[in-house]
Amino acid sequence: MIDLYYWPTPNGWKISIMLEECALAYKLVPVNIGTGEQFKAEFLAISPNNRMPAIVDHDPPGGGAPVAVFESGAILQYLAEKTGRFMPADLRGKYEVLQWLNWQMGGLGPMAGQATHFNVYAPQFTPAEHVAYGQTRYTNEVNRLFGVLDRRLADRAFVAGDYSIADMAIWPWVLPYKNFRQTLEDFPNLRRWFSITMGQRPAVRKGKEAGAELRRSQTIRSEDERRILFGQTASTVR
Ligand SMILES: N[C@@H](CCC(=O)N[C@@H](CS)C(=O)NCC(=O)O)C(=O)O
């Protein structure tokens, strides 16, 4: 059994999708990031960066003590190695997948996260003129990254060889494209991959629905929630 420390957001969906694809038994352990559950000592022992997702595998390959993993890219790689699925074993195929996984982890995820911050969250509590620069900067960067992905998908069905953990990492970060002020009509290859190749896979749909009832709105509902999510400094985590 795998415990998935989880909140229904794009980084969480990557892992619920992979677990569904592999038909692995898992238990959702909700981490309500709006109320500060990511700072609980039990969670920090598993995920010292106070971010979800994280997993604890109680049945790790080779046996022994449970294995805890944080960072969604590392979790996907762990599950791929555990199951022998969705990442090739040969050197070339493996690094084809890993470079696109890391493209998502270091590029699309952080840039799209900031685009969401400036386009969706910051306007709820910040004057428009203070958010305009960030909106333009991150919206343009996501636009560039969508362009890279569209070109990549022009002559192939999946991002890196066969269907892989790279596709599973990227898809949840295309899903909220409206928050990034993008339109998929501008990216026909990406749109085909997003809505048909990926969007029609039962495990992708099921993974996206995992724990959907936990989080109903994208609104920052209280001053406390704003401080918890957007007021973090080193003193919060020392
Ligand atoms: N690089 C991390 C990012 C994870 C991340 O940013 N998670 C967010 C939700 S999508 C979170 O836990 N936020 C809690 C917080 O901001 O305190 C990963 O891919 O696992």
The ligand as an SDF file (V2000), in Angstrom:
LIG
                    3D

 20 19  0  0  0  0  0  0  0  0999 V2000
    8.3690   21.0430   -6.8010 N   0  0  0  0  0  0  0  0  0  0  0  0
    7.3080   20.5480   -5.9580 C   0  0  0  0  0  0  0  0  0  0  0  0
    6.2270   21.5960   -5.8700 C   0  0  0  0  0  0  0  0  0  0  0  0
    5.0700   21.1510   -5.0080 C   0  0  0  0  0  0  0  0  0  0  0  0
    4.1470   22.3070   -4.6770 C   0  0  0  0  0  0  0  0  0  0  0  0
    4.4250   23.4740   -4.9930 O   0  0  0  0  0  0  0  0  0  0  0  0
    3.0170   21.9740   -4.0250 N   0  0  0  0  0  0  0  0  0  0  0  0
    2.1000   22.9890   -3.6010 C   0  0  0  0  0  0  0  0  0  0  0  0
    0.6950   22.7190   -4.0870 C   0  0  0  0  0  0  0  0  0  0  0  0
    0.6550   22.5260   -5.8470 S   0  0  0  0  0  0  0  0  0  0  0  0
    2.0800   23.0230   -2.0870 C   0  0  0  0  0  0  0  0  0  0  0  0
    2.1910   22.0040   -1.4380 O   0  0  0  0  0  0  0  0  0  0  0  0
    1.9410   24.2140   -1.5110 N   0  0  0  0  0  0  0  0  0  0  0  0
    1.9380   24.3840   -0.0960 C   0  0  0  0  0  0  0  0  0  0  0  0
    2.5050   25.7090    0.3130 C   0  0  0  0  0  0  0  0  0  0  0  0
    2.6660   26.5950   -0.5430 O   0  0  0  0  0  0  0  0  0  0  0  0
    2.7880   25.8620    1.5010 O   0  0  0  0  0  0  0  0  0  0  0  0
    6.7550   19.2550   -6.5630 C   0  0  0  0  0  0  0  0  0  0  0  0
    6.6910   19.1860   -7.7990 O   0  0  0  0  0  0  0  0  0  0  0  0
    6.4140   18.3320   -5.8000 O   0  0  0  0  0  0  0  0  0  0  0  0
  1  2  1  0
  2  3  1  0
  2 18  1  0
  3  4  1  0
  4  5  1  0
  5  6  2  0
  5  7  1  0
  7  8  1  0
  8  9  1  0
  8 11  1  0
  9 10  1  0
 11 12  2  0
 11 13  1  0
 13 14  1  0
 14 15  1  0
 15 16  2  0
 15 17  1  0
 18 19  2  0
 18 20  1  0
M  END
$$$$
